Amino acid sequence: MRRFTAWLLVLISVLGAVSWAKADMDIAEIVISLAGDCTLAADEPLHGSPDSFVGVLSAKGNDYRYPLVHAQDLFARDDYTLVNLECVLTDRWDLRNTDLYLNFRGPADYVNILTQGSVEGVSMSNNHALDYGIDGLRDCQRVLDNAGVQWAYNNSYFTFERKGVKFAVFSFRRYYMETYYTWLEEAIARIKKDEGVDFVIVCLHHGEEYQEKHNDYDQTRFAHHAIDHGADLVVGTHPHVLQGIEVYKDRLILYSLGNFSFGGNNRPFASSIPTAVMQVKLTFDNRHLFSSQLTVWPFHATGTEPYSNYQPAPVTGDAAQEVMDILQRDTPFPLNPFIEGEGAVQDIIYAK
């Protein structure tokens, strides 16, 4: 009888271990890194200027690791990195839209900045996507495709999988948000049902440039609308400065990520220098979102002043506190502080 009891206890332990291992296999933890406006380019007339993005990179021997070198470690250790590409990558300078005041173009080879910087995807729907017309945009999209960098532009979304969880990414510029306002309601529901998508990221290029706080008209309205109809994370760009964070229906909204490696100005405004890499750790239980947790990594968009070196760099001390203070001014709940080596780790948000 004792021998039978002993064997029964062993069997229960083994079955329990197998059951625990199976349950553990259903849990997936995925880290997504997000950064703001990357204008890997210069205005066309400034391509020969030594202090332009093109001039500085040329002086570095076109070392494509240079612009994102200080963020590459964060990007390489995550599961996916997504930035806003606010320029056109093409060698077709002749496609320039001369009706525009600025035309941001980087040579096609600058796509290597993204690949060598461990950036897997870009949002493209912004006010510089058509600086070289529709042909320039399509040329840029081909360049990205050939390099294996995914892109989203209006109703052209992309999907990717990590650890058995399927993601979709949309990108909309504010002038087209009204056009796709109703379409988005159907689109998110459809791809979740028909394509097996588990988590939807909506990138919104919205708001007003250099405004300290987000507005309710296009930013809050569209962010809430996206989440109301199935979006799981909203990521904002365009204001060129950091704006606040909101938790709405247990989902994160990052209203503006500010600038990152930004070639649009050789002497950036002081308010556009503080920035951040936002990392969102997502936990899934059997492909269902269980929780999300944001970590803020304070950066400066340039390592030199007053002229930019176009190389965002992590900051600590008073500079990191300034980043957190900027975010706090536009965030309705208290943010957890930055701790060197750990980032500013925020409270876990449990999905309902």
Kinemage of the C-alpha trace (Angstrom):
@kinemage 1
@onewidth
@group {chain A} dominant
@subgroup {mainchain}
@vectorlist {calphas} color= white
{ca met a 1} P 0.000 0.000 0.000
{ca arg a 2} L 2.840 2.380 0.848
{ca arg a 3} L 4.546 1.572 -2.453
{ca phe a 4} L 1.302 2.310 -4.354
{ca thr a 5} L 0.875 5.602 -2.487
{ca ala a 6} L 4.466 6.600 -3.288
{ca trp a 7} L 3.992 5.857 -6.995
{ca leu a 8} L 0.723 7.789 -6.976
{ca leu a 9} L 2.453 10.806 -5.481
{ca val a 10} L 5.183 10.617 -8.126
{ca leu a 11} L 2.558 10.387 -10.896
{ca ile a 12} L 0.679 13.385 -9.530
{ca ser a 13} L 3.922 15.388 -9.380
{ca val a 14} L 4.821 14.493 -12.971
{ca leu a 15} L 1.351 15.315 -14.288
{ca gly a 16} L 1.393 18.569 -12.352
{ca ala a 17} L 4.770 19.511 -13.855
{ca val a 18} L 3.531 18.707 -17.360
{ca ser a 19} L 0.383 20.762 -16.784
{ca trp a 20} L 2.438 23.689 -15.428
{ca ala a 21} L 4.818 23.514 -18.419
{ca lys a 22} L 1.870 23.557 -20.828
{ca ala a 23} L 0.348 26.555 -19.067
{ca asp a 24} L 3.709 28.302 -19.134
{ca met a 25} L 4.005 27.692 -22.905
{ca asp a 26} L 0.738 29.586 -23.440
{ca ile a 27} L 2.255 32.737 -21.890
{ca ala a 28} L 4.155 35.047 -24.267
{ca glu a 29} L 6.044 38.168 -23.238
{ca ile a 30} L 6.859 40.562 -26.097
{ca val a 31} L 8.716 43.889 -25.953
{ca ile a 32} L 8.009 46.571 -28.568
{ca ser a 33} L 10.292 49.638 -28.835
{ca leu a 34} L 8.857 52.895 -30.155
{ca ala a 35} L 10.704 56.061 -31.197
{ca gly a 36} L 9.631 59.293 -32.858
{ca asp a 37} L 10.344 61.207 -36.040
{ca cys a 38} L 13.328 59.859 -37.957
{ca thr a 39} L 14.138 62.228 -40.812
{ca leu a 40} L 17.133 60.387 -42.244
{ca ala a 41} L 17.519 63.079 -44.844
{ca ala a 42} L 18.083 66.742 -45.603
{ca asp a 43} L 16.140 69.345 -47.519
{ca glu a 44} L 17.175 68.903 -51.166
{ca pro a 45} L 19.159 72.186 -51.518
{ca leu a 46} L 21.159 71.305 -48.350
{ca his a 47} L 22.530 67.950 -49.486
{ca gly a 48} L 25.908 69.563 -50.075
{ca ser a 49} L 25.985 71.405 -46.739
{ca pro a 50} L 28.500 69.963 -44.232
{ca asp a 51} L 26.191 70.510 -41.257
{ca ser a 52} L 23.147 68.814 -42.826
{ca phe a 53} L 22.220 65.213 -42.042
{ca val a 54} L 23.632 64.162 -45.417
{ca gly a 55} L 26.804 66.203 -44.872
{ca val a 56} L 27.457 64.854 -41.381
{ca leu a 57} L 26.895 61.253 -42.444
{ca ser a 58} L 29.157 61.782 -45.447
{ca ala a 59} L 31.889 63.099 -43.136
{ca lys a 60} L 31.509 59.876 -41.111
{ca gly a 61} L 32.252 57.857 -44.241
{ca asn a 62} L 28.552 56.955 -44.612
{ca asp a 63} L 28.752 54.796 -41.509
{ca tyr a 64} L 25.125 53.749 -41.428
{ca arg a 65} L 25.379 52.655 -37.793
{ca tyr a 66} L 26.125 56.234 -36.744
{ca pro a 67} L 22.634 57.806 -36.373
{ca leu a 68} L 21.106 55.086 -34.169
{ca val a 69} L 24.208 53.667 -32.509
{ca his a 70} L 23.221 54.757 -28.985
{ca ala a 71} L 19.753 53.239 -29.284
{ca gln a 72} L 20.763 50.111 -31.159
{ca asp a 73} L 21.320 48.076 -27.995
{ca leu a 74} L 17.767 48.771 -26.799
{ca phe a 75} L 16.404 48.029 -30.251
{ca ala a 76} L 18.427 44.844 -30.659
{ca arg a 77} L 17.267 43.377 -27.331
{ca asp a 78} L 13.563 43.901 -27.975
{ca asp a 79} L 11.218 41.826 -30.119
{ca tyr a 80} L 10.282 44.593 -32.570
{ca thr a 81} L 11.201 48.256 -33.148
{ca leu a 82} L 8.860 50.751 -34.824
{ca val a 83} L 9.717 54.382 -35.717
{ca asn a 84} L 8.157 57.156 -37.795
{ca leu a 85} L 10.046 57.622 -41.080
{ca glu a 86} L 9.470 61.275 -41.950
{ca cys a 87} L 11.260 61.512 -45.267
{ca val a 88} L 11.623 59.770 -48.607
{ca leu a 89} L 14.487 57.371 -49.289
{ca thr a 90} L 15.185 57.487 -53.013
{ca asp a 91} L 17.915 58.447 -55.463
{ca arg a 92} L 15.316 60.127 -57.699
{ca trp a 93} L 15.995 63.754 -56.778
{ca asp a 94} L 14.256 64.783 -60.001
{ca leu a 95} L 10.890 63.753 -58.534
{ca arg a 96} L 11.008 66.652 -56.079
{ca asn a 97} L 7.706 68.464 -55.583
{ca thr a 98} L 8.815 72.073 -56.054
{ca asp a 99} L 5.458 73.384 -54.850
{ca leu a 100} L 6.462 72.432 -51.307
{ca tyr a 101} L 8.583 74.587 -49.013
{ca leu a 102} L 10.694 71.623 -47.822
{ca asn a 103} L 11.629 68.361 -49.493
{ca phe a 104} L 13.236 65.799 -47.189
{ca arg a 105} L 15.129 63.106 -49.101
{ca gly a 106} L 17.796 60.616 -48.130
{ca pro a 107} L 19.650 58.434 -50.647
{ca ala a 108} L 18.195 54.951 -51.049
{ca asp a 109} L 21.213 53.449 -49.270
{ca tyr a 110} L 20.114 55.219 -46.075
{ca val a 111} L 17.708 52.327 -45.556
{ca asn a 112} L 20.787 50.664 -44.048
{ca ile a 113} L 20.478 53.097 -41.129
{ca leu a 114} L 17.260 51.317 -40.231
{ca thr a 115} L 18.480 47.770 -40.760
{ca gln a 116} L 21.802 48.310 -38.974
{ca gly a 117} L 19.961 50.138 -36.197
{ca ser a 118} L 17.703 47.098 -35.593
{ca val a 119} L 14.543 48.864 -36.769
{ca glu a 120} L 12.059 46.399 -38.230
{ca gly a 121} L 9.127 48.644 -39.150
{ca val a 122} L 8.168 52.245 -39.935
{ca ser a 123} L 5.029 54.351 -40.039
{ca met a 124} L 4.957 56.457 -43.214
{ca ser a 125} L 1.729 58.430 -43.287
{ca asn a 126} L 3.056 61.912 -42.501
{ca asn a 127} L 3.371 65.348 -44.081
{ca his a 128} L 6.691 64.549 -45.818
{ca ala a 129} L 5.735 61.237 -47.410
{ca leu a 130} L 4.824 62.984 -50.668
{ca asp a 131} L 7.755 65.415 -50.848
{ca tyr a 132} L 8.732 63.636 -54.077
{ca gly a 133} L 5.220 62.860 -55.239
{ca ile a 134} L 3.485 59.522 -55.403
{ca asp a 135} L 6.325 58.091 -57.519
{ca gly a 136} L 8.864 59.069 -54.863
{ca leu a 137} L 6.719 57.470 -52.172
{ca arg a 138} L 6.420 54.234 -54.144
{ca asp a 139} L 10.152 54.260 -54.832
{ca cys a 140} L 10.794 54.587 -51.091
{ca gln a 141} L 8.391 51.747 -50.341
{ca arg a 142} L 10.249 49.517 -52.810
{ca val a 143} L 13.540 50.416 -51.126
{ca leu a 144} L 12.074 49.435 -47.746
{ca asp a 145} L 10.615 46.213 -49.147
{ca asn a 146} L 13.946 45.196 -50.655
{ca ala a 147} L 15.674 45.786 -47.316
{ca gly a 148} L 13.056 43.829 -45.371
{ca val a 149} L 11.754 46.871 -43.457
{ca gln a 150} L 7.986 46.794 -43.044
{ca trp a 151} L 5.922 49.939 -43.617
{ca ala a 152} L 2.383 51.182 -43.050
{ca tyr a 153} L 0.719 53.980 -45.022
{ca asn a 154} L -2.983 54.820 -44.686
{ca asn a 155} L -4.989 51.688 -45.528
{ca ser a 156} L -1.821 49.729 -46.375
{ca tyr a 157} L -1.121 48.080 -43.038
{ca phe a 158} L 1.392 45.360 -42.251
{ca thr a 159} L 1.429 42.362 -39.927
{ca phe a 160} L 4.148 40.467 -38.112
{ca glu a 161} L 4.332 37.598 -35.639
{ca arg a 162} L 6.384 37.178 -32.490
{ca lys a 163} L 6.189 34.128 -30.193
{ca gly a 164} L 2.957 32.991 -31.787
{ca val a 165} L 1.211 36.364 -31.371
{ca lys a 166} L 0.145 38.244 -34.511
{ca phe a 167} L 0.384 42.055 -34.687
{ca ala a 168} L -0.919 44.607 -37.192
{ca val a 169} L 0.309 48.196 -37.662
{ca phe a 170} L -1.661 51.070 -39.211
{ca ser a 171} L -0.411 54.593 -39.959
{ca phe a 172} L -2.547 57.674 -40.624
{ca arg a 173} L -1.758 61.343 -41.150
{ca arg a 174} L -4.240 63.750 -39.575
{ca tyr a 175} L -5.445 65.118 -42.945
{ca tyr a 176} L -6.505 61.603 -43.928
{ca met a 177} L -7.865 60.519 -40.569
{ca glu a 178} L -11.335 61.749 -41.455
{ca thr a 179} L -11.164 59.831 -44.745
{ca tyr a 180} L -10.402 56.586 -42.933
{ca tyr a 181} L -12.415 57.330 -39.784
{ca thr a 182} L -15.264 54.932 -40.564
{ca trp a 183} L -13.086 52.531 -42.583
{ca leu a 184} L -10.932 51.909 -39.514
{ca glu a 185} L -13.969 50.716 -37.547
{ca glu a 186} L -14.505 47.868 -40.001
{ca ala a 187} L -10.834 47.243 -40.769
{ca ile a 188} L -9.663 46.451 -37.237
{ca ala a 189} L -12.595 44.134 -36.560
{ca arg a 190} L -12.069 42.410 -39.918
{ca ile a 191} L -8.360 41.705 -39.588
{ca lys a 192} L -8.797 40.453 -36.037
{ca lys a 193} L -11.497 38.060 -37.213
{ca asp a 194} L -10.317 37.065 -40.709
{ca glu a 195} L -6.532 37.337 -40.396
{ca gly a 196} L -6.101 36.123 -36.837
{ca val a 197} L -4.545 39.383 -35.627
{ca asp a 198} L -4.248 39.558 -31.847
{ca phe a 199} L -2.912 43.089 -31.257
{ca val a 200} L -3.327 46.273 -33.318
{ca ile a 201} L -1.014 49.308 -33.191
{ca val a 202} L -2.363 52.522 -34.712
{ca cys a 203} L 0.185 55.264 -35.488
{ca leu a 204} L -1.332 58.745 -35.744
{ca his a 205} L 0.595 61.689 -37.205
{ca his a 206} L -1.533 64.316 -35.521
{ca gly a 207} L -1.627 67.412 -33.321
{ca glu a 208} L 0.110 70.781 -33.565
{ca glu a 209} L 3.851 71.315 -33.901
{ca tyr a 210} L 5.732 72.272 -30.714
{ca gln a 211} L 2.628 72.258 -28.511
{ca glu a 212} L 3.379 71.162 -24.959
{ca lys a 213} L 0.051 69.382 -24.510
{ca his a 214} L -2.056 67.252 -26.818
{ca asn a 215} L -5.389 68.552 -28.046
{ca asp a 216} L -8.816 66.980 -27.864
{ca tyr a 217} L -9.888 67.700 -31.454
{ca asp a 218} L -7.740 65.406 -33.540
{ca gln a 219} L -5.444 63.724 -31.010
{ca thr a 220} L -7.772 62.560 -28.221
{ca arg a 221} L -10.732 62.099 -30.557
{ca phe a 222} L -8.933 59.874 -33.030
{ca ala a 223} L -6.963 57.964 -30.392
{ca his a 224} L -10.123 57.136 -28.460
{ca his a 225} L -11.980 56.274 -31.665
{ca ala a 226} L -9.257 53.808 -32.657
{ca ile a 227} L -9.334 52.082 -29.269
{ca asp a 228} L -13.140 52.097 -29.201
{ca his a 229} L -13.008 50.027 -32.388
{ca gly a 230} L -10.326 47.526 -31.446
{ca ala a 231} L -6.909 49.211 -31.426
{ca asp a 232} L -4.690 48.037 -28.572
{ca leu a 233} L -1.976 50.728 -28.652
{ca val a 234} L -1.970 54.244 -30.145
{ca val a 235} L 1.345 55.925 -30.960
{ca gly a 236} L 1.494 59.609 -31.888
{ca thr a 237} L 4.004 61.741 -33.785
{ca his a 238} L 4.176 65.122 -35.582
{ca pro a 239} L 4.425 67.764 -32.788
{ca his a 240} L 8.267 67.333 -32.708
{ca val a 241} L 8.095 67.430 -28.899
{ca leu a 242} L 7.152 64.888 -26.266
{ca gln a 243} L 3.550 64.858 -25.120
{ca gly a 244} L 1.773 62.876 -22.456
{ca ile a 245} L 0.497 59.384 -21.823
{ca glu a 246} L -3.067 58.216 -21.301
{ca val a 247} L -4.582 54.906 -20.272
{ca tyr a 248} L -7.965 54.574 -21.973
{ca lys a 249} L -10.041 51.410 -21.630
{ca asp a 250} L -6.951 49.635 -20.291
{ca arg a 251} L -4.984 50.525 -23.432
{ca leu a 252} L -2.000 52.873 -23.774
{ca ile a 253} L -1.980 56.098 -25.772
{ca leu a 254} L 1.374 57.814 -26.350
{ca tyr a 255} L 0.321 61.181 -27.724
{ca ser a 256} L 3.667 62.294 -29.188
{ca leu a 257} L 7.065 60.615 -29.195
{ca gly a 258} L 8.812 63.804 -30.346
{ca asn a 259} L 11.875 63.786 -32.609
{ca phe a 260} L 14.499 61.079 -32.697
{ca ser a 261} L 17.208 61.085 -35.377
{ca phe a 262} L 15.860 64.211 -37.007
{ca gly a 263} L 17.556 65.708 -40.060
{ca gly a 264} L 14.951 68.410 -40.531
{ca asn a 265} L 16.872 71.086 -38.587
{ca asn a 266} L 20.610 71.555 -38.184
{ca arg a 267} L 19.892 73.831 -35.174
{ca pro a 268} L 16.940 72.187 -33.429
{ca phe a 269} L 14.615 74.084 -31.129
{ca ala a 270} L 15.473 73.470 -27.477
{ca ser a 271} L 12.019 72.029 -26.809
{ca ser a 272} L 12.521 69.344 -29.477
{ca ile a 273} L 15.734 67.947 -27.984
{ca pro a 274} L 14.263 65.990 -25.017
{ca thr a 275} L 12.848 62.720 -26.326
{ca ala a 276} L 12.537 59.078 -25.339
{ca val a 277} L 12.469 55.486 -26.436
{ca met a 278} L 9.215 54.008 -25.200
{ca gln a 279} L 9.306 50.271 -24.593
{ca val a 280} L 6.036 48.438 -24.047
{ca lys a 281} L 6.207 44.972 -22.503
{ca leu a 282} L 3.126 42.997 -23.511
{ca thr a 283} L 2.087 39.759 -21.846
{ca phe a 284} L -0.276 37.425 -23.663
{ca asp a 285} L -2.134 34.424 -22.261
{ca asn a 286} L -2.977 32.039 -25.080
{ca arg a 287} L -2.701 34.991 -27.561
{ca his a 288} L -5.063 37.147 -25.498
{ca leu a 289} L -3.606 40.357 -24.094
{ca phe a 290} L -3.180 39.963 -20.341
{ca ser a 291} L -1.171 43.081 -19.432
{ca ser a 292} L 1.028 45.885 -20.732
{ca gln a 293} L 3.778 47.814 -19.013
{ca leu a 294} L 5.563 50.915 -20.279
{ca thr a 295} L 9.206 51.759 -19.643
{ca val a 296} L 10.433 55.239 -20.579
{ca trp a 297} L 14.089 55.553 -21.586
{ca pro a 298} L 14.985 59.282 -21.667
{ca phe a 299} L 17.052 60.459 -24.644
{ca his a 300} L 18.202 63.664 -26.287
{ca ala a 301} L 17.628 63.903 -30.033
{ca thr a 302} L 21.170 65.224 -30.473
{ca gly a 303} L 24.403 64.729 -28.589
{ca thr a 304} L 25.668 68.218 -29.444
{ca glu a 305} L 24.256 71.742 -29.256
{ca pro a 306} L 23.449 74.181 -30.745
{ca tyr a 307} L 24.115 72.275 -33.977
{ca ser a 308} L 22.720 68.758 -34.158
{ca asn a 309} L 24.885 65.718 -34.693
{ca tyr a 310} L 21.663 63.798 -35.603
{ca gln a 311} L 22.622 61.074 -33.129
{ca pro a 312} L 20.082 60.583 -30.314
{ca ala a 313} L 21.739 59.661 -27.043
{ca pro a 314} L 20.447 58.363 -23.694
{ca val a 315} L 20.495 60.805 -20.790
{ca thr a 316} L 20.506 60.494 -17.017
{ca gly a 317} L 20.401 62.836 -14.026
{ca asp a 318} L 18.828 66.264 -14.543
{ca ala a 319} L 18.389 65.686 -18.281
{ca ala a 320} L 16.426 62.488 -17.650
{ca gln a 321} L 14.329 64.270 -15.044
{ca glu a 322} L 13.533 66.995 -17.599
{ca val a 323} L 12.191 64.337 -19.964
{ca met a 324} L 10.002 62.884 -17.221
{ca asp a 325} L 8.781 66.372 -16.211
{ca ile a 326} L 7.736 67.101 -19.813
{ca leu a 327} L 5.763 63.876 -19.972
{ca gln a 328} L 4.213 64.486 -16.562
{ca arg a 329} L 2.871 67.919 -17.529
{ca asp a 330} L 0.617 66.257 -20.088
{ca thr a 331} L -0.159 63.026 -18.208
{ca pro a 332} L -3.190 62.840 -15.866
{ca phe a 333} L -1.690 60.310 -13.433
{ca pro a 334} L 1.650 60.291 -11.563
{ca leu a 335} L 4.521 58.722 -13.488
{ca asn a 336} L 7.050 56.514 -11.777
{ca pro a 337} L 10.566 58.016 -11.677
{ca phe a 338} L 13.547 57.211 -13.864
{ca ile a 339} L 16.106 54.883 -12.293
{ca glu a 340} L 19.471 54.615 -13.972
{ca gly a 341} L 19.933 51.244 -15.613
{ca glu a 342} L 16.241 50.370 -15.279
{ca gly a 343} L 14.450 53.219 -17.053
{ca ala a 344} L 11.223 54.751 -15.778
{ca val a 345} L 9.179 51.587 -15.294
{ca gln a 346} L 5.466 52.340 -15.073
{ca asp a 347} L 2.703 50.383 -13.361
{ca ile a 348} L 1.316 47.283 -15.025
{ca ile a 349} L -1.953 47.808 -16.915
{ca tyr a 350} L -4.140 44.717 -16.808
{ca ala a 351} L -6.327 44.160 -19.849
{ca lys a 352} L -10.005 43.446 -19.390
